Amino acid sequence: MYDTWQKILRAVVETLKGPKWEVNRITDWDITIDISRAANRFVLDIANVEGNYTDLFNFGDKVSLYAEKLEGGGREDILSGYIDDIDESYAPDAGNLIRIDGRDSGVFILENDAIPTTHKTITLKDLATGIFKEFDLPFVYNGPTIKIDSKQIRIGQNGWDTIEEHALENDLRLYRLDGKVYLGKFTPATDVQYVFADNPQNSSEIPYLRLRRRKSGASRKREVWAYGTGKGKPLEKVIDKSLPVGFKRRMVVNGHKTREQTKKAAKERMARNKIGSNEIEIVIKGTRVIRPGRWATIIRRWGPRGYTVKWVIASVRYSCSMSSGETTTIICRPIEEVLG
């Protein structure tokens, strides 16, 4: 059932000095691509290698990860990133073991503090464009014109957090899709759609090994109150009307000097509380390239309570271990909760 599409992982390391190395002895790996993360992480274990790989590879070297069909015939990109850490160990009875730990190109906006400055007046689009341009990250703005008055970028604040703060308070989302950063209302890509099923009826349905559905209300609040800090200390309340009146949970946060800024602070907190409250986790066999940010139809035919839902893929994790072999894990959420 799986042999027609099952793939294996390939890695190419390009050093800062220029040489490229193809790594063919990867035994374990863990790669996660999440559209809401600034930087996606990968961990590779290379076993029984010869020579001193810590002399060949170094932090900052570029790693390109591919999925290749077992019978050959082309590669599909999974992720490209940069090495953060290299750990080499040796035991006489086990040989060498190299562990490479790294993140994709989003690492630059996380590891570079934004330039401290004060903008008297600037739009959210111009603020974000300036920050992403410095780190050569492709950026697309899909939001309305939003003016920010007297914006101070504090020492030690990275660029992603600087932008996300204003995005959430204006009910916009900052996310990554196929290597680009987007700021605006989230819209799923439509180039491909997936169907996952426990009992596939045709070749377009992808069989899964197991399914797990989770609902979490620990972080959900029906009301968020924000108390201002200016004259009169204005109070603003934001209510999640999708939750029943009997869901009596309230959060109180600090606001700002003006009523408008205080309300934005409450909306930002409400948005963060929704992240990951409803999701389906699907595990499939092998290394199959699944693109996050696309629609997925999940079908459960077997069992006493079957269902079919159409949600959005929020993240994909590729992993391999001695105990479970190669698996691909997909997290799907309703479109209104993909990013919170």
C-alpha positions as semicolon CSV with decimal commas, in nm:
position;residue;x (nm);y (nm);z (nm)
1;M;0,000;0,000;0,000
2;Y;0,279;0,243;0,088
3;D;0,560;0,136;-0,148
4;T;0,442;0,347;-0,442
5;W;0,506;0,675;-0,262
6;Q;0,736;0,600;0,030
7;K;1,050;0,813;0,035
8;I;1,380;0,833;0,220
9;L;1,550;1,136;0,370
10;R;1,854;1,294;0,207
11;A;2,068;1,578;0,342
12;V;2,322;1,804;0,172
13;V;2,550;2,021;0,385
14;E;2,710;2,329;0,227
15;T;2,989;2,467;0,441
16;L;3,063;2,834;0,491
17;K;3,383;2,782;0,293
18;G;3,201;2,637;-0,007
19;P;3,234;2,255;-0,024
20;K;2,915;2,046;-0,029
21;W;2,871;1,708;0,138
22;E;2,586;1,464;0,086
23;V;2,509;1,276;0,407
24;N;2,381;0,921;0,355
25;R;2,402;0,769;0,702
26;I;2,123;0,952;0,881
27;T;1,967;0,707;1,127
28;D;1,731;0,928;1,328
29;W;1,575;1,266;1,260
30;D;1,316;1,509;1,386
31;I;1,200;1,792;1,158
32;T;0,902;2,017;1,230
33;I;0,750;2,272;0,992
34;D;0,491;2,492;1,162
35;I;0,335;2,791;0,986
36;S;0,312;2,992;1,311
37;R;0,681;2,953;1,405
38;A;0,940;3,212;1,319
39;A;1,202;2,936;1,274
40;N;1,145;2,563;1,220
41;R;1,383;2,320;1,390
42;F;1,556;2,005;1,267
43;V;1,770;1,744;1,446
44;L;1,972;1,482;1,255
45;D;2,164;1,184;1,395
46;I;2,443;1,039;1,178
47;A;2,577;0,702;1,299
48;N;2,895;0,504;1,236
49;V;3,064;0,780;1,043
50;E;3,434;0,782;0,969
51;G;3,659;1,077;1,033
52;N;3,612;1,386;1,241
53;Y;3,289;1,546;1,123
54;T;3,324;1,838;1,360
55;D;3,617;1,941;1,141
56;L;3,408;1,911;0,824
57;F;3,089;2,077;0,950
58;N;3,049;2,388;1,159
59;F;2,778;2,608;1,306
60;G;2,636;2,832;1,035
61;D;2,673;2,572;0,760
62;K;2,365;2,534;0,540
63;V;2,168;2,207;0,545
64;S;1,918;2,115;0,271
65;L;1,679;1,829;0,346
66;Y;1,499;1,635;0,074
67;A;1,263;1,341;0,038
68;E;1,365;1,099;-0,236
69;K;1,162;0,807;-0,369
70;L;1,296;0,465;-0,282
71;E;1,322;0,377;-0,649
72;G;1,474;0,715;-0,736
73;G;1,328;0,970;-0,971
74;G;1,361;1,316;-0,823
75;R;1,364;1,488;-0,488
76;E;1,111;1,702;-0,304
77;D;1,228;1,986;-0,081
78;I;1,143;1,953;0,287
79;L;1,343;2,227;0,455
80;S;1,665;2,425;0,429
81;G;1,832;2,574;0,732
82;Y;2,150;2,640;0,924
83;I;2,340;2,447;1,187
84;D;2,318;2,579;1,542
85;D;2,504;2,299;1,724
86;I;2,711;1,990;1,644
87;D;2,761;1,713;1,898
88;E;3,005;1,430;1,822
89;S;3,040;1,130;2,053
90;Y;3,233;0,805;2,032
91;A;3,214;0,466;2,203
92;P;3,440;0,169;2,111
93;D;3,145;-0,069;2,080
94;A;2,915;0,171;1,890
95;G;3,146;0,389;1,682
96;N;3,090;0,756;1,605
97;L;2,765;0,945;1,644
98;I;2,706;1,297;1,514
99;R;2,404;1,504;1,610
100;I;2,325;1,817;1,405
101;D;2,079;2,063;1,555
102;G;1,961;2,359;1,349
103;R;1,683;2,591;1,234
104;D;1,565;2,727;0,903
105;S;1,614;3,081;0,767
106;G;1,378;3,227;1,026
107;V;1,666;3,193;1,271
108;F;1,802;3,527;1,150
109;I;1,504;3,729;1,269
110;L;1,508;3,549;1,606
111;E;1,881;3,579;1,669
112;N;1,911;3,942;1,559
113;D;1,771;4,202;1,795
114;A;1,575;4,472;1,617
115;I;1,760;4,803;1,588
116;P;1,658;5,022;1,887
117;T;1,487;5,332;1,757
118;T;1,177;5,547;1,800
119;H;0,932;5,602;1,516
120;K;0,713;5,907;1,561
121;T;0,469;5,778;1,300
122;I;0,496;5,459;1,092
123;T;0,259;5,209;0,932
124;L;0,262;4,844;1,035
125;K;0,346;4,747;0,677
126;D;0,652;4,976;0,665
127;L;0,767;4,861;1,008
128;A;0,750;4,494;0,910
129;T;0,895;4,550;0,561
130;G;1,201;4,724;0,704
131;I;1,271;4,446;0,954
132;F;1,227;4,154;0,711
133;K;1,423;4,326;0,434
134;E;1,729;4,348;0,659
135;F;1,729;3,968;0,695
136;D;1,642;3,898;0,331
137;L;1,320;3,715;0,418
138;P;1,047;3,734;0,148
139;F;0,753;3,925;0,296
140;V;0,390;3,970;0,186
141;Y;0,155;4,218;0,355
142;N;-0,217;4,143;0,322
143;G;-0,360;4,375;0,586
144;P;-0,521;4,719;0,590
145;T;-0,327;5,041;0,643
146;I;-0,252;5,060;1,016
147;K;-0,070;5,361;1,159
148;I;0,145;5,320;1,467
149;D;0,208;5,635;1,669
150;S;0,530;5,682;1,865
151;K;0,668;5,331;1,830
152;Q;0,975;5,259;2,045
153;I;1,175;4,946;1,967
154;R;1,332;4,838;2,293
155;I;1,685;4,704;2,337
156;G;1,689;4,324;2,326
157;Q;1,357;4,283;2,142
158;N;1,381;4,066;1,831
159;G;1,217;4,158;1,505
160;W;0,949;3,886;1,505
161;D;0,814;3,983;1,848
162;T;0,822;4,350;1,754
163;I;0,590;4,289;1,458
164;E;0,369;4,022;1,615
165;E;0,280;4,250;1,904
166;H;0,105;4,493;1,667
167;A;-0,033;4,220;1,442
168;L;-0,230;4,046;1,717
169;E;-0,371;4,362;1,869
170;N;-0,510;4,450;1,523
171;D;-0,656;4,101;1,474
172;L;-0,394;4,011;1,212
173;R;-0,163;3,710;1,203
174;L;0,207;3,667;1,130
175;Y;0,281;3,332;0,967
176;R;0,518;3,152;0,730
177;L;0,415;2,959;0,421
178;D;0,658;2,798;0,174
179;G;0,950;3,012;0,286
180;K;0,762;3,345;0,276
181;V;0,645;3,550;0,573
182;Y;0,286;3,677;0,559
183;L;0,115;3,941;0,770
184;G;-0,263;3,969;0,746
185;K;-0,570;3,750;0,760
186;F;-0,471;3,385;0,717
187;T;-0,580;3,228;0,388
188;P;-0,497;2,862;0,309
189;A;-0,306;2,789;-0,009
190;T;-0,518;2,608;-0,269
191;D;-0,255;2,450;-0,495
192;V;-0,304;2,111;-0,332
193;Q;-0,559;1,959;-0,093
194;Y;-0,519;1,638;0,105
195;V;-0,758;1,363;0,209
196;F;-0,665;1,132;0,500
197;A;-0,872;0,823;0,575
198;D;-0,866;0,518;0,800
199;N;-1,020;0,307;0,520
200;P;-0,911;0,457;0,185
201;Q;-1,157;0,417;-0,101
202;N;-0,935;0,540;-0,385
203;S;-0,576;0,634;-0,464
204;S;-0,628;1,001;-0,368
205;E;-0,698;0,913;-0,004
206;I;-0,390;0,884;0,217
207;P;-0,408;0,604;0,477
208;Y;-0,313;0,690;0,833
209;L;-0,177;0,468;1,108
210;R;-0,356;0,644;1,391
211;L;-0,559;0,951;1,470
212;R;-0,584;1,158;1,786
213;R;-0,838;1,436;1,839
214;R;-0,780;1,686;2,117
215;K;-0,978;1,973;2,262
216;S;-0,824;2,196;2,524
217;G;-1,002;2,460;2,729
218;A;-0,732;2,533;2,984
219;S;-0,620;2,852;2,811
220;R;-0,957;2,960;2,672
221;K;-1,128;3,257;2,836
222;R;-1,472;3,391;2,761
223;E;-1,378;3,740;2,877
224;V;-1,055;3,938;2,879
225;W;-1,056;4,262;3,077
226;A;-0,783;4,521;3,025
227;Y;-0,734;4,806;3,272
228;G;-0,571;5,115;3,128
229;T;-0,288;5,303;3,293
230;G;-0,382;5,656;3,189
231;K;-0,612;5,913;3,343
232;G;-0,926;5,747;3,470
233;K;-0,776;5,401;3,406
234;P;-1,022;5,301;3,130
235;L;-1,152;4,943;3,137
236;E;-1,207;4,752;2,812
237;K;-1,372;4,409;2,786
238;V;-1,342;4,163;2,498
239;I;-1,588;3,872;2,491
240;D;-1,554;3,548;2,295
241;K;-1,920;3,498;2,197
242;S;-1,843;3,157;2,044
243;L;-1,820;3,025;2,402
244;P;-2,140;2,975;2,606
245;V;-2,237;3,220;2,880
246;G;-2,193;2,942;3,134
247;F;-1,821;2,918;3,044
248;K;-1,734;3,160;3,323
249;R;-1,365;3,224;3,279
250;R;-1,213;3,570;3,288
251;M;-0,860;3,705;3,245
252;V;-0,749;4,052;3,357
253;V;-0,447;4,215;3,188
254;N;-0,273;4,550;3,188
255;G;-0,376;4,801;2,924
256;H;-0,226;5,128;2,803
257;K;-0,275;5,501;2,840
258;T;-0,553;5,535;2,583
259;R;-0,881;5,346;2,554
260;E;-0,800;5,236;2,199
261;Q;-0,463;5,089;2,296
262;T;-0,617;4,921;2,599
263;K;-0,877;4,749;2,383
264;K;-0,605;4,630;2,145
265;A;-0,418;4,477;2,438
266;A;-0,730;4,282;2,537
267;K;-0,781;4,158;2,179
268;E;-0,418;4,047;2,156
269;R;-0,449;3,842;2,474
270;M;-0,775;3,685;2,356
271;A;-0,612;3,584;2,026
272;R;-0,318;3,417;2,201
273;N;-0,553;3,219;2,427
274;K;-0,714;3,043;2,132
275;I;-0,398;2,887;1,988
276;G;-0,413;2,509;1,969
277;S;-0,742;2,463;2,151
278;N;-0,887;2,221;1,894
279;E;-0,679;1,990;1,676
280;I;-0,650;1,652;1,508
281;E;-0,316;1,470;1,498
282;I;-0,266;1,219;1,217
283;V;0,031;0,981;1,191
284;I;0,115;0,822;0,857
285;K;0,389;0,575;0,768
286;G;0,711;0,686;0,605
287;T;0,850;1,021;0,492
288;R;0,575;1,173;0,280
289;V;0,603;1,542;0,190
290;I;0,290;1,721;0,316
291;R;0,269;2,099;0,275
292;P;0,144;2,299;0,576
293;G;-0,110;2,573;0,519
294;R;-0,332;2,360;0,293
295;W;-0,682;2,221;0,336
296;A;-0,710;1,863;0,464
297;T;-1,019;1,643;0,477
298;I;-0,999;1,390;0,762
299;I;-1,225;1,085;0,735
300;R;-1,295;0,833;1,008
301;R;-1,509;0,555;0,857
302;W;-1,447;0,271;1,102
303;G;-1,569;0,264;1,459
304;P;-1,904;0,353;1,618
305;R;-1,872;0,729;1,570
306;G;-1,734;0,815;1,228
307;Y;-1,697;1,170;1,097
308;T;-1,556;1,383;0,818
309;V;-1,407;1,727;0,881
310;K;-1,225;1,976;0,659
311;W;-0,955;2,157;0,852
312;V;-0,621;2,325;0,774
313;I;-0,276;2,172;0,819
314;A;-0,096;2,379;1,083
315;S;0,226;2,177;1,115
316;V;0,405;1,869;0,983
317;R;0,667;1,668;1,170
318;Y;0,901;1,421;1,002
319;S;1,069;1,178;1,240
320;C;1,256;0,851;1,253
321;S;1,365;0,646;1,552
322;M;1,477;0,292;1,623
323;S;1,148;0,214;1,799
324;S;0,888;0,358;1,558
325;G;1,071;0,382;1,226
326;E;0,986;0,661;0,981
327;T;0,664;0,851;1,044
328;T;0,505;1,178;0,933
329;T;0,281;1,351;1,186
330;I;0,029;1,613;1,072
331;I;-0,150;1,859;1,300
332;C;-0,478;1,998;1,161
333;R;-0,695;2,272;1,312
334;P;-1,014;2,460;1,219
335;I;-0,932;2,760;1,002
336;E;-1,032;3,007;1,276
337;E;-0,784;2,842;1,516
338;V;-0,491;2,766;1,287
339;L;-0,291;3,057;1,426
340;G;-0,509;3,147;1,723
